[in-house]
Amino acid sequence: MRILWLAHRDPFAQNAGGAERTVLAVTSELFAMGHEVEVVCGADRALEPFTVDGVRFRRFKGGLGPHLALPAILKNSGSRTTVVDDLAHVVPWISHRLGSARTVVFFRHRHGRTLGGQVSSVAALLLSSTERLYPSLYRGMPFVTESLGSARDLVALGQPASCIRQIRPGVDLVRFHPGRRAPEPRIIYFAGLKPYKRPQDALLMLSELRKRGVAASMTITGESTMLPYLRQLAEDLGLRNVVTFTGRLTDDSLAQSIRESWLSVVTSVAEGWCYAASESIASGVPVVAYNVPGLEESVDSRSTGILVREPSPTEMADAALQIVENIETWHQACQHAGRARPWQLVAKEWEEVLSG
């Protein structure tokens, strides 16, 4: 099978996240299964094509670049190609209108929930309206989602449930696995530094936890324009000496930092699926998160973490205290939860959908 995956963001960019992790993991596994795979995506600037793990990558400048190049790409791809229209960034590809290839649509989550603080109110209204057009733009096309919550959102938009297939993302179980914890309570936040992720709530939670006598520290990873604000907030809360801002880490360094942590915190407004939660749990690290779409499926309150109402850093501190006081029990529960899935299994499910 010949597969063309249309992704809005360069999977190798500095700001690449969970959405791009799926692209890299699934496409490399599909190639290993014997398929010809190409990824077309946007980037800061146009770059020469290159190949990684057998997958060919073509990067075009900006968000508009790959859309402008798409008609010619589809014309040269041939009718045997199956195309993945990855809707990680709202704007539809409508590849089936531009060529004869079969199209599978990848719907990550309802962006209307997460646009606040990222774009202007006018742009947010326009993008939210665009999402409502998906069922008509892709009438009769198969959709893939990562969570049942996203599937429900699609149905609410008007997409027939019979056309939707849930494929939960996987975890690199070689990289993310249990290890030795730090001797003192350490909390990690690595769920993204964007306004809708609300990383400031993690600092507010830590402040509340320390007021209760818990000598906890926090590691915050990632690069973002929010960093000056977060650094100042840590200073204002008296946390300068117990919060470490690492910047962007390599995957191996991130995995090591997770293993050393006692718990992971996620403060997002919503997720399609929370990769940070899955990678924490696979590492034996329980999660404290808000009970919002995407997190309600990524975290099992009976074994892998605690979900609290949002937005309440105080309740997050309550949950964190429960975990810190019973860390060994939670650590063991995460290891026996059995929720982590290897990417090979995920790619096999994708193969079934793509082959029709």
Buried (B, 14 or more C-beta within 10 A) or exposed (E): BBBBBBBBBBBBBEBBBBBBBBBBBBBBBBBBBEBBBBBBBBBEEBBEEEEBEEBBBBBBBEBEBBBEBBEEBBEEBEEEBBBBBBBBBBEBBBBBEBBEBBBBBBBBBBBBBBBEEEBEEEEBEEBBEBBBEBBEBBEEBBBBBBBBBBBBBBBEBEBEEEBBBBBBBBBBBEBBBBBEBEEEBBBBBBBBBBBBBBBBBBBBBBBBBBEEEBEBBBBBBBEBEBBEEBBEBBEEBEBEEBBBBBEBBEEEEBBBBBBBBBBBBBBBBBBBBBBBBBBBBBBBBBBBBBBBBBBBBBBBBEBBBBBBEBBBBEBBBBBBBBBBEEBEEBBEBBBEBEBBBBBBEBBBBBBEBBEE
